[in-house]
Amino acid sequence: MGFQTGEKLDNFEFDTPFKPGLRMKDAAERVNGRTALLFLRYFGCTLCQLDIHRLAAGYEEVAATGGQVLVVLQSRPQTIAAQVKPEDLPFDIICDPEGKLYEKYGIAPAESMEAMVDPHTMEKIQEAQAEGLQHGEYEGNELQLPAVAVVERDLTVTYAHYGTSAGDVPDVKELVQLLTR
């Protein structure tokens, strides 16, 4: 089952690095606007670090929409909690170390490492290296592709996109547009 525009997500339970047993509906209702679920790979991935860093740097634009972004990673809560403090990021990270949400919503991995890299991904890898980001602990599925789903407060999906490469992730400006359309 994938994300279907017009259908509701399940009110799944999740853990963040700092709080266990949260519910998706409660998280969506924390804001007056929409919530974007941004499915990346894992915290040690340099591409994911770049996306997380850029999202944090531009998060005021996201907050100005009345919405929020929740980043989903195939990382264990303790892996992230050992590297960041609760106040370091202006958004929550949903920890899905077994990839259950990825499986539930049909977020497939690439067939090979070559299949998950395109010119845009190569540019992002170079940008991550130029910013001094270093690969950390490997977790989850190394071939995992990204995805994004935007939901209303009642968990109705208004937008869904399944990435075709590891770098196929909306930037802050695109997320702002998705949260306000």
MARKELUM-626869 format. One record per residue: residue number from 0; x, y, z of N, C-alpha, C in turn. Coordinates in pm, 1 decimal. Atoms other than C-alpha are relative to their C-alpha. Example, Ala and Ser with C-alpha at 12.3 -4.5 7.8 and 13.67 -1.06 7.14 Angstrom:
# residues 2
+-----+----------+----------+----------+----------+----------+----------+----------+----------+----------+
! num !       nx !       ny !       nz !      cax !      cay !      caz !       cx !       cy !       cz !
+-----+----------+----------+----------+----------+----------+----------+----------+----------+----------+
!   0 !     89.0 !   -119.0 !      0.0 !   1230.0 !   -450.0 !    780.0 !     90.0 !    120.0 !      0.0 !
!   1 !    -82.0 !   -119.0 !     -6.0 !   1367.0 !   -106.0 !    714.0 !    -77.0 !    109.0 !     73.0 !
+-----+----------+----------+----------+----------+----------+----------+----------+----------+----------+
***
This chain:
# residues 181
+-----+----------+----------+----------+----------+----------+----------+----------+----------+----------+
! num !       nx !       ny !       nz !      cax !      cay !      caz !       cx !       cy !       cz !
+-----+----------+----------+----------+----------+----------+----------+----------+----------+----------+
!   0 !     84.1 !   -118.0 !      0.0 !      0.0 !      0.0 !      0.0 !     88.6 !    124.4 !      0.0 !
!   1 !    -75.8 !   -124.4 !      5.5 !    143.3 !    336.9 !    -98.2 !    -82.8 !    115.8 !     49.6 !
!   2 !     73.1 !   -122.2 !    -33.5 !     46.2 !    692.4 !    -18.6 !    -97.3 !     27.2 !   -112.7 !
!   3 !    102.3 !    -29.6 !     99.3 !   -278.9 !    772.1 !   -198.1 !    -60.5 !    136.5 !     30.1 !
!   4 !     58.2 !   -131.3 !    -18.0 !   -387.3 !   1132.9 !   -243.5 !   -149.9 !    -14.0 !     26.8 !
!   5 !    141.4 !      4.9 !    -37.4 !   -725.0 !   1183.5 !    -77.1 !    -31.6 !   -105.1 !    104.5 !
!   6 !     21.8 !    101.1 !   -103.9 !   -687.7 !    883.1 !    154.7 !     73.1 !     40.7 !    126.5 !
!   7 !    -61.4 !    -32.5 !   -128.6 !   -594.0 !    897.2 !    521.7 !    109.6 !    -99.1 !     35.7 !
!   8 !   -103.9 !     85.2 !    -57.4 !   -275.2 !    767.5 !    674.9 !    -55.2 !    -65.2 !    125.0 !
!   9 !     30.5 !     59.7 !   -129.1 !   -304.8 !    529.2 !    964.8 !     58.6 !     87.6 !    109.7 !
!  10 !    -50.8 !    -72.9 !   -114.9 !   -255.7 !    685.6 !   1304.2 !    107.7 !    -84.5 !     67.6 !
!  11 !   -105.2 !     89.3 !    -48.6 !     69.4 !    494.4 !   1348.9 !     72.6 !     58.1 !    121.1 !
!  12 !    -80.5 !    -38.1 !   -115.5 !    281.6 !    500.6 !   1661.7 !    145.8 !      6.4 !    -42.3 !
!  13 !   -141.9 !    -12.8 !     34.0 !    643.6 !    613.8 !   1643.1 !     79.6 !     50.6 !    119.2 !
!  14 !    -93.8 !    -50.3 !    -98.8 !    947.6 !    696.4 !   1849.2 !     87.2 !    105.8 !    -65.6 !
!  15 !   -103.2 !    -93.4 !     41.7 !   1174.6 !    997.1 !   1819.7 !    124.3 !    -35.9 !     80.9 !
!  16 !   -117.3 !     29.7 !    -82.2 !   1528.2 !    997.0 !   1958.7 !    -20.7 !     33.2 !    148.2 !
!  17 !     16.2 !    -49.7 !   -136.2 !   1390.0 !   1161.6 !   2272.6 !   -134.3 !    -33.6 !     64.4 !
!  18 !    132.5 !     35.3 !    -53.3 !   1028.6 !   1043.3 !   2309.4 !    -52.9 !   -124.8 !    -68.9 !
!  19 !     60.1 !    120.3 !     59.3 !    879.5 !    696.9 !   2258.7 !   -152.7 !     10.3 !     -2.0 !
!  20 !    144.2 !     20.5 !     -4.0 !    520.9 !    603.6 !   2179.3 !    -85.7 !    117.3 !    -41.4 !
!  21 !     81.3 !   -111.4 !     49.6 !    398.4 !    913.7 !   1992.0 !    -94.5 !    -50.6 !   -108.6 !
!  22 !     98.6 !     36.6 !    102.4 !     98.8 !    901.4 !   1755.9 !      2.9 !    104.2 !   -112.1 !
!  23 !     -6.0 !    -87.9 !    116.0 !     91.7 !   1047.8 !   1405.2 !   -107.0 !    108.6 !      5.4 !
!  24 !    108.1 !   -100.1 !     -3.7 !   -245.2 !   1221.1 !   1453.3 !     32.6 !    110.5 !     99.4 !
!  25 !    -38.0 !   -101.2 !    -98.9 !   -120.2 !   1395.5 !   1767.3 !    108.8 !     90.9 !    -56.6 !
!  26 !   -107.3 !    -79.9 !     59.8 !    191.8 !   1509.4 !   1581.0 !    -56.6 !     95.8 !   -104.7 !
!  27 !     59.0 !    -85.0 !    104.2 !    -14.1 !   1641.7 !   1288.0 !    -83.4 !    112.5 !     59.6 !
!  28 !     85.9 !   -100.9 !    -63.1 !   -243.8 !   1830.5 !   1523.6 !     77.6 !    102.9 !     80.8 !
!  29 !    -81.7 !    -99.6 !    -71.7 !     46.2 !   2018.5 !   1686.1 !      6.3 !    132.0 !    -74.3 !
!  30 !     -6.5 !   -120.7 !     81.2 !     32.2 !   2267.2 !   1399.8 !   -136.1 !     26.6 !    -62.8 !
!  31 !    126.6 !    -35.7 !     64.9 !   -251.0 !   2451.6 !   1226.9 !     -0.2 !    -36.1 !   -147.5 !
!  32 !    -10.9 !     30.3 !    141.8 !   -124.0 !   2366.5 !    879.3 !     25.4 !   -147.1 !    -25.8 !
!  33 !    -29.0 !    137.2 !     43.5 !     -7.5 !   2058.0 !    698.1 !    132.0 !    -51.3 !     56.9 !
!  34 !   -123.2 !     66.6 !    -43.0 !    263.2 !   1809.1 !    787.3 !     58.3 !    -74.4 !   -118.8 !
!  35 !    -71.1 !     76.8 !    102.4 !    521.1 !   1680.9 !    541.2 !     80.4 !   -108.4 !     69.8 !
!  36 !    -81.9 !    112.2 !    -45.4 !    665.2 !   1337.8 !    612.3 !    108.2 !    -20.4 !   -104.9 !
!  37 !   -112.1 !      8.9 !     91.8 !   1009.3 !   1332.2 !    455.2 !     79.1 !   -126.0 !     33.5 !
!  38 !    -66.7 !    128.4 !    -20.3 !   1140.5 !    976.7 !    425.3 !    138.1 !      4.3 !    -64.7 !
!  39 !   -137.5 !      4.2 !     48.2 !   1519.0 !    969.8 !    395.8 !     57.2 !   -138.4 !     29.7 !
!  40 !    -60.4 !    130.4 !    -24.3 !   1766.4 !    688.5 !    459.1 !     33.3 !    -17.5 !    148.4 !
!  41 !    -41.3 !     15.6 !   -139.8 !   1954.8 !    704.9 !    790.7 !     91.1 !    116.0 !     37.2 !
!  42 !    -68.3 !   -117.8 !    -51.1 !   2132.4 !    959.5 !   1007.7 !    145.5 !      9.4 !    -44.0 !
!  43 !   -140.4 !     -1.8 !     40.4 !   2486.3 !    859.6 !    903.4 !     22.2 !     29.0 !   -147.0 !
!  44 !     -8.3 !    -23.8 !    144.4 !   2413.4 !    905.6 !    531.1 !     34.2 !    147.5 !    -25.3 !
!  45 !    -38.8 !   -138.9 !     23.4 !   2591.7 !   1219.3 !    404.2 !   -106.2 !     77.7 !    -77.1 !
!  46 !    109.7 !    -69.0 !     69.9 !   2306.8 !   1301.5 !    163.6 !   -110.0 !     38.1 !     97.7 !
!  47 !    104.3 !    -27.3 !    -99.7 !   2060.6 !   1276.1 !    452.4 !     44.4 !    109.9 !     95.6 !
!  48 !    -53.0 !   -105.5 !    -85.7 !   2285.3 !   1489.7 !    672.2 !    -13.9 !    135.5 !    -68.7 !
!  49 !     12.3 !   -124.1 !     75.4 !   2288.9 !   1753.6 !    398.2 !   -144.8 !     47.3 !     -1.7 !
!  50 !    141.6 !    -37.0 !      2.5 !   1909.1 !   1746.9 !    364.0 !    -47.8 !     46.7 !    137.6 !
!  51 !     39.0 !    -37.1 !   -136.5 !   1863.2 !   1761.8 !    744.0 !     58.3 !    137.0 !     36.0 !
!  52 !    -66.0 !   -127.6 !    -27.9 !   2113.1 !   2047.4 !    775.8 !    -70.9 !    115.1 !    -72.0 !
!  53 !     66.4 !   -106.0 !     77.4 !   1945.8 !   2248.9 !    499.3 !   -143.0 !     24.8 !     48.3 !
!  54 !    135.1 !    -16.9 !    -53.8 !   1598.8 !   2183.1 !    639.4 !      5.0 !     78.5 !    130.1 !
!  55 !    -12.5 !    -71.9 !   -127.1 !   1709.0 !   2300.5 !    983.5 !     32.3 !    147.8 !    -23.7 !
!  56 !    -40.4 !   -137.8 !     28.9 !   1871.4 !   2613.5 !    835.6 !   -115.9 !     83.3 !    -55.9 !
!  57 !    111.7 !    -73.0 !     60.8 !   1553.8 !   2707.6 !    644.1 !   -133.6 !    -23.7 !     66.7 !
!  58 !    125.1 !     43.2 !    -61.1 !   1297.0 !   2586.0 !    892.5 !    -94.7 !    114.9 !     33.8 !
!  59 !     88.8 !   -114.6 !    -25.9 !   1164.8 !   2936.3 !    967.6 !   -101.4 !     15.6 !   -113.8 !
!  60 !     90.8 !     -8.3 !    115.0 !   1016.2 !   2933.2 !    615.5 !   -110.3 !   -105.4 !     10.4 !
!  61 !     98.1 !    107.6 !    -19.0 !    845.0 !   2601.6 !    689.4 !    -98.2 !     39.3 !    109.0 !
!  62 !     85.6 !    -37.7 !   -113.2 !    712.0 !   2723.7 !   1024.9 !    -94.4 !    113.6 !    -37.3 !
!  63 !     84.5 !   -112.9 !     41.7 !    577.4 !   3039.1 !    858.0 !   -124.5 !    -46.0 !    -75.9 !
!  64 !    118.1 !     51.8 !     69.7 !    333.8 !   2818.9 !    661.5 !   -107.2 !    -45.3 !     99.3 !
!  65 !     90.8 !     58.0 !    -99.3 !    171.9 !   2703.9 !    986.6 !     11.4 !   -151.2 !      4.7 !
!  66 !    -18.0 !    144.2 !      7.3 !    288.9 !   2353.2 !    900.2 !    131.3 !    -43.4 !     61.2 !
!  67 !   -122.3 !     57.5 !    -54.4 !    578.1 !   2127.8 !    985.3 !     50.5 !   -110.6 !    -91.2 !
!  68 !    -58.8 !    114.8 !     67.0 !    811.9 !   1862.4 !    852.1 !     43.8 !    -98.1 !    107.9 !
!  69 !    -50.8 !    108.2 !    -83.1 !    878.2 !   1530.6 !   1021.5 !     89.7 !    -83.5 !    -89.9 !
!  70 !    -95.3 !     77.2 !     78.5 !   1185.8 !   1347.2 !    896.2 !     -2.5 !   -144.4 !     50.6 !
!  71 !      1.5 !    142.0 !    -34.7 !   1164.8 !    966.6 !    890.5 !    133.0 !    -60.5 !    -43.5 !
!  72 !   -129.1 !     63.0 !     27.4 !   1492.6 !    775.3 !    913.9 !     -0.1 !   -144.7 !     45.7 !
!  73 !    -17.3 !    139.6 !    -39.4 !   1589.2 !    410.3 !    932.6 !    112.7 !    -10.6 !    103.0 !
!  74 !   -101.5 !     -5.2 !   -105.2 !   1798.9 !    492.1 !   1238.7 !    -63.2 !    -32.9 !    133.9 !
!  75 !     44.8 !     28.0 !   -136.1 !   1772.8 !    375.8 !   1597.0 !     -3.4 !    131.1 !     78.4 !
!  76 !      5.0 !   -122.9 !    -79.9 !   1668.7 !    645.3 !   1845.7 !    131.9 !     29.7 !     71.0 !
!  77 !   -122.9 !    -22.3 !    -75.3 !   1987.8 !    593.5 !   2047.6 !    115.6 !     46.3 !    -88.7 !
!  78 !   -103.8 !    -47.0 !     92.8 !   2207.3 !    648.3 !   1739.1 !     -7.9 !    151.3 !    -14.9 !
!  79 !     18.8 !   -143.9 !     19.4 !   2059.6 !    994.0 !   1686.3 !     18.6 !     74.7 !    131.0 !
!  80 !     -9.8 !    -65.9 !   -130.4 !   2031.6 !   1082.7 !   2056.7 !    145.0 !     14.0 !     45.3 !
!  81 !   -141.0 !    -10.0 !    -36.2 !   2405.2 !   1018.9 !   2091.0 !     71.0 !    112.6 !    -76.0 !
!  82 !    -66.0 !   -100.0 !     84.9 !   2478.0 !   1284.3 !   1825.0 !    -63.5 !    138.5 !      3.1 !
!  83 !     68.3 !   -129.5 !     -6.0 !   2218.4 !   1558.6 !   1873.6 !    -78.7 !     10.6 !    131.1 !
!  84 !     83.2 !    -27.0 !   -117.7 !   2029.2 !   1719.4 !   2159.3 !   -139.3 !     36.7 !    -49.4 !
!  85 !    136.8 !    -33.2 !     43.8 !   1651.6 !   1778.1 !   2152.1 !    -13.0 !    139.2 !    -60.9 !
!  86 !     11.6 !   -137.6 !     49.4 !   1702.7 !   2150.1 !   2090.9 !     82.5 !     27.0 !   -127.1 !
!  87 !    -85.1 !    -21.0 !    117.5 !   1947.3 !   2100.3 !   1800.2 !    -77.6 !      9.0 !   -131.0 !
!  88 !     78.8 !     -0.1 !    123.4 !   1677.2 !   2043.9 !   1537.3 !   -138.7 !     56.6 !     26.8 !
!  89 !    132.2 !    -60.1 !    -19.7 !   1355.7 !   2243.3 !   1492.6 !   -115.3 !    -90.3 !    -44.3 !
!  90 !    101.2 !     96.6 !     43.3 !   1167.9 !   1932.2 !   1374.7 !     31.9 !   -133.4 !     64.5 !
!  91 !    -19.0 !    133.2 !    -56.7 !   1119.3 !   1577.8 !   1497.6 !     50.0 !    -96.6 !   -105.5 !
!  92 !    -41.8 !    111.8 !     83.8 !   1287.0 !   1272.1 !   1355.7 !    -74.8 !   -123.4 !     47.8 !
!  93 !     69.2 !    126.7 !    -28.0 !   1072.8 !    959.6 !   1340.2 !     99.7 !   -111.7 !    -27.9 !
!  94 !    -95.9 !    109.5 !     13.6 !   1292.7 !    656.8 !   1399.6 !    -72.4 !   -127.8 !    -40.0 !
!  95 !     59.9 !    122.0 !     54.4 !   1202.3 !    350.7 !   1193.6 !    111.7 !    -97.4 !    -37.6 !
!  96 !   -117.5 !     81.5 !     29.6 !   1506.3 !    122.6 !   1227.3 !    -28.7 !   -130.4 !    -74.0 !
!  97 !     34.4 !    123.8 !     72.4 !   1323.4 !   -184.5 !   1096.4 !    -63.3 !     28.1 !   -135.9 !
!  98 !     56.7 !    -35.7 !    129.5 !   1182.2 !      5.9 !    798.6 !   -146.0 !    -37.0 !    -16.3 !
!  99 !    141.5 !     40.2 !      7.2 !    821.9 !    -80.9 !    885.9 !    -85.8 !    101.7 !    -73.6 !
! 100 !     78.4 !   -102.1 !     70.1 !    682.9 !    252.7 !    763.8 !     34.6 !      2.5 !   -147.8 !
! 101 !    -42.2 !      5.2 !    140.6 !    885.0 !    229.7 !    443.8 !    -72.3 !   -114.4 !    -71.2 !
! 102 !     68.3 !    116.4 !     57.6 !    740.2 !   -115.3 !    381.3 !   -150.2 !     24.7 !     -9.7 !
! 103 !    144.5 !    -24.5 !     -4.6 !    387.1 !    -15.4 !    484.3 !    -45.8 !     93.0 !   -112.6 !
! 104 !     39.4 !    -98.8 !     99.8 !    382.7 !    279.3 !    244.3 !     69.3 !    -20.0 !   -135.3 !
! 105 !    -52.6 !     35.9 !    131.1 !    562.0 !    105.5 !    -42.8 !    116.8 !     83.4 !    -47.3 !
! 106 !   -117.4 !    -78.9 !     37.0 !    881.1 !    310.7 !    -35.5 !    113.4 !    -98.6 !    -26.2 !
! 107 !    -89.8 !    107.6 !     41.2 !   1102.6 !     75.2 !   -227.8 !    145.6 !     45.4 !     -3.9 !
! 108 !   -141.2 !    -30.1 !     23.1 !   1479.4 !     57.1 !   -240.0 !     30.1 !     -4.3 !   -149.9 !
! 109 !    -46.4 !      8.2 !    138.7 !   1670.1 !     98.7 !   -564.1 !     46.6 !   -142.9 !    -28.0 !
! 110 !    -45.1 !    134.5 !     38.0 !   1769.0 !   -213.6 !   -755.7 !    149.7 !    -17.9 !     18.7 !
! 111 !   -145.2 !      6.5 !    -16.0 !   2138.1 !   -126.7 !   -727.8 !     50.0 !    138.5 !     39.7 !
! 112 !    -60.1 !   -129.2 !    -35.0 !   2373.7 !    147.0 !   -612.5 !      3.8 !     91.5 !   -122.8 !
! 113 !     -4.1 !    -79.8 !    122.9 !   2410.0 !    262.3 !   -972.3 !   -137.7 !     57.8 !    -33.4 !
! 114 !    135.8 !    -43.4 !     32.8 !   2031.3 !    286.5 !  -1012.0 !    -48.6 !    113.2 !     89.7 !
! 115 !     48.4 !   -103.7 !    -91.2 !   1997.0 !    521.6 !   -715.5 !     74.8 !    132.2 !    -14.6 !
! 116 !    -80.1 !   -120.8 !     18.0 !   2247.3 !    779.4 !   -840.9 !    -27.2 !     58.5 !   -137.7 !
! 117 !     18.2 !    -74.1 !    124.1 !   2170.1 !   1041.0 !  -1104.0 !     86.3 !    126.3 !      9.1 !
! 118 !    -84.9 !   -120.3 !     -6.6 !   2345.5 !   1371.6 !  -1192.2 !    -32.4 !     91.6 !    118.9 !
! 119 !     39.1 !    -83.6 !   -114.8 !   2146.1 !   1563.3 !   -926.3 !     55.3 !    -58.0 !    130.6 !
! 120 !    -52.6 !     65.2 !   -119.7 !   2248.0 !   1309.0 !   -661.2 !    150.6 !     19.9 !      9.2 !
! 121 !   -145.2 !    -21.1 !      0.6 !   2613.0 !   1338.6 !   -764.3 !     34.1 !    143.1 !     42.0 !
! 122 !    -20.8 !   -139.6 !    -41.6 !   2590.2 !   1718.4 !   -726.2 !    -16.8 !     13.7 !    150.7 !
! 123 !     23.5 !     -8.2 !   -143.9 !   2444.8 !   1676.2 !   -378.1 !    111.8 !    -68.3 !     79.2 !
! 124 !   -112.1 !     67.7 !    -66.9 !   2720.8 !   1431.2 !   -283.0 !    120.6 !     93.8 !      4.6 !
! 125 !   -111.5 !    -94.7 !      3.5 !   2980.3 !   1688.2 !   -391.4 !    -23.5 !    116.3 !     95.9 !
! 126 !     32.8 !   -108.3 !    -93.3 !   2799.4 !   1960.3 !   -193.7 !     18.5 !    -45.8 !    144.6 !
! 127 !    -16.4 !     54.3 !   -135.3 !   2793.5 !   1738.5 !    116.7 !    147.8 !    -10.3 !     35.5 !
! 128 !   -144.3 !     10.4 !    -23.8 !   3165.6 !   1671.4 !     81.3 !     62.1 !    138.0 !     18.7 !
! 129 !    -52.5 !   -136.3 !    -11.3 !   3236.2 !   2043.0 !     29.7 !    -35.5 !     62.5 !    134.8 !
! 130 !     40.0 !    -51.4 !   -131.9 !   3047.2 !   2116.7 !    352.9 !     66.8 !    -76.8 !    114.0 !
! 131 !    -73.5 !     74.7 !   -102.0 !   3270.0 !   1867.1 !    533.7 !    -79.3 !   -108.7 !     69.2 !
! 132 !     80.9 !    105.9 !    -60.7 !   2996.5 !   1615.1 !    607.1 !     69.4 !   -134.4 !    -20.1 !
! 133 !    -66.4 !    129.3 !      4.9 !   3131.4 !   1270.3 !    686.1 !   -100.2 !   -110.5 !     26.6 !
! 134 !     90.5 !    113.1 !    -16.6 !   2957.2 !    937.3 !    657.0 !     12.9 !    -56.4 !    140.3 !
! 135 !      2.6 !     59.8 !   -132.8 !   2853.2 !    791.0 !    989.9 !    -38.7 !   -146.0 !     -6.6 !
! 136 !     40.1 !    140.3 !    -11.9 !   2715.4 !    457.9 !   1101.7 !   -102.4 !    -38.2 !   -107.9 !
! 137 !     95.0 !     53.4 !     97.2 !   2539.1 !    249.9 !    837.4 !   -117.9 !    -60.5 !     75.8 !
! 138 !    120.9 !     55.9 !    -59.7 !   2179.9 !    164.2 !    928.9 !   -101.7 !    -22.3 !   -111.0 !
! 139 !    108.1 !     19.1 !     95.8 !   1873.3 !     40.3 !    747.5 !     47.1 !    -56.6 !   -131.8 !
! 140 !    -25.8 !     50.9 !    133.7 !   1871.2 !    -35.9 !    378.3 !     83.6 !    101.5 !    -76.7 !
! 141 !    -91.6 !    -91.2 !     69.6 !   2167.0 !    121.5 !    198.9 !    -55.5 !     45.4 !   -135.7 !
! 142 !     57.1 !    -34.2 !    130.4 !   1966.9 !    123.1 !   -127.7 !   -135.1 !     71.8 !      9.8 !
! 143 !    131.1 !    -61.3 !    -21.1 !   1660.9 !    293.8 !     23.5 !    -14.5 !    129.5 !    -79.5 !
! 144 !     33.4 !   -123.7 !     69.6 !   1502.7 !    559.3 !   -196.0 !    -85.6 !     87.7 !     90.7 !
! 145 !     80.2 !    -90.5 !    -82.5 !   1337.7 !    867.8 !    -44.1 !   -144.8 !     10.5 !    -48.5 !
! 146 !    139.3 !    -29.3 !     35.9 !    973.1 !    973.8 !    -47.6 !    -46.7 !    117.2 !     83.8 !
! 147 !     63.3 !   -105.7 !    -80.1 !    754.1 !   1257.3 !     74.7 !   -150.7 !    -14.2 !    -13.0 !
! 148 !    146.5 !     -5.4 !     -2.2 !    390.0 !   1268.0 !    175.8 !    -39.1 !    120.9 !     82.5 !
! 149 !     51.6 !   -114.8 !    -73.3 !    202.8 !   1578.3 !    283.4 !   -141.5 !    -33.7 !     43.3 !
! 150 !    131.5 !     32.8 !    -54.9 !    -99.4 !   1537.9 !    509.3 !    -61.5 !    119.7 !     70.8 !
! 151 !     76.7 !    -97.8 !    -78.6 !   -369.5 !   1756.2 !    657.1 !      3.1 !    -43.4 !    146.4 !
! 152 !      4.0 !     31.4 !   -142.9 !   -425.8 !   1762.5 !   1033.5 !    -76.5 !   -129.3 !     28.1 !
! 153 !     76.4 !    124.0 !    -18.7 !   -675.3 !   1474.2 !    994.1 !     66.4 !   -119.9 !    -69.0 !
! 154 !    -83.9 !    101.9 !     64.5 !   -402.6 !   1271.5 !    812.5 !    -40.0 !    -33.2 !   -143.3 !
! 155 !     33.0 !     18.2 !    140.8 !   -558.9 !   1303.2 !    466.5 !    119.3 !     42.5 !    -85.2 !
! 156 !   -115.4 !    -26.0 !     85.6 !   -282.8 !   1284.4 !    205.9 !    -39.1 !     99.0 !   -109.6 !
! 157 !     23.9 !    -99.7 !    105.1 !   -267.8 !   1592.3 !    -18.4 !    105.6 !     -6.3 !   -109.9 !
! 158 !   -107.8 !     10.5 !     97.4 !     57.3 !   1508.1 !   -197.5 !     84.5 !   -120.6 !     35.5 !
! 159 !    -90.9 !    112.6 !    -20.7 !    279.3 !   1204.0 !   -243.6 !     98.6 !     -6.7 !   -115.8 !
! 160 !   -103.9 !     15.2 !    102.1 !    606.9 !   1155.3 !   -426.8 !     97.7 !   -106.4 !     46.5 !
! 161 !    -98.9 !    103.7 !    -25.3 !    832.9 !    852.3 !   -443.5 !    125.1 !     34.2 !    -79.7 !
! 162 !   -125.0 !    -37.7 !     63.3 !   1195.0 !    940.5 !   -516.4 !     50.0 !   -104.3 !    -98.7 !
! 163 !    -56.2 !     89.0 !    101.4 !   1365.6 !    794.3 !   -821.9 !    151.8 !    -11.8 !     11.5 !
! 164 !   -142.7 !      7.3 !    -28.6 !   1719.2 !    856.3 !   -692.5 !     20.5 !     40.9 !    145.4 !
! 165 !    -28.2 !    -32.7 !   -139.9 !   1886.3 !    905.2 !   -355.2 !     -7.9 !    149.8 !     26.0 !
! 166 !      4.7 !   -144.5 !    -17.4 !   1894.1 !   1281.2 !   -413.2 !   -133.5 !     63.6 !    -32.1 !
! 167 !    131.6 !    -49.6 !     41.5 !   1528.8 !   1315.1 !   -520.4 !    -84.0 !     36.3 !    122.6 !
! 168 !     61.7 !    -46.5 !   -124.1 !   1425.3 !   1507.4 !   -208.8 !    -35.0 !    147.3 !    -17.4 !
! 169 !     33.9 !   -141.9 !     14.3 !   1235.8 !   1837.7 !   -204.5 !     84.7 !     86.2 !     93.6 !
! 170 !    -73.0 !    -93.6 !    -85.0 !   1434.3 !   2134.2 !    -77.2 !    -99.9 !     82.4 !     80.7 !
! 171 !     87.6 !    -78.3 !    -88.3 !   1296.6 !   2388.9 !    170.4 !   -105.1 !     76.2 !    -80.3 !
! 172 !     97.3 !    -77.8 !     80.2 !   1133.8 !   2605.8 !    -98.7 !   -110.9 !    -90.8 !    -54.6 !
! 173 !     99.9 !     94.2 !     50.6 !    960.6 !   2303.1 !   -250.3 !    -91.1 !    -47.9 !    112.7 !
! 174 !     82.1 !     41.3 !   -114.4 !    844.6 !   2187.2 !     94.1 !    -99.1 !    109.6 !     39.3 !
! 175 !     89.7 !   -112.2 !    -31.2 !    700.4 !   2532.8 !    162.6 !   -115.9 !      3.6 !    -98.4 !
! 176 !    105.5 !      1.7 !    101.8 !    507.9 !   2516.2 !   -164.8 !    -97.8 !   -113.0 !     24.3 !
! 177 !     86.0 !    117.4 !    -24.6 !    376.6 !   2167.1 !    -81.1 !    -87.8 !     19.6 !    123.4 !
! 178 !     76.6 !    -21.9 !   -122.9 !    263.7 !   2278.9 !    263.4 !   -106.7 !    107.5 !    -16.0 !
! 179 !     95.3 !   -109.9 !     17.2 !     72.9 !   2579.3 !    126.9 !    -94.0 !    -15.7 !   -117.9 !
! 180 !     89.0 !     12.8 !    115.5 !    -95.3 !   2446.5 !   -187.2 !   -135.5 !    -52.8 !     37.9 !
+-----+----------+----------+----------+----------+----------+----------+----------+----------+----------+
***
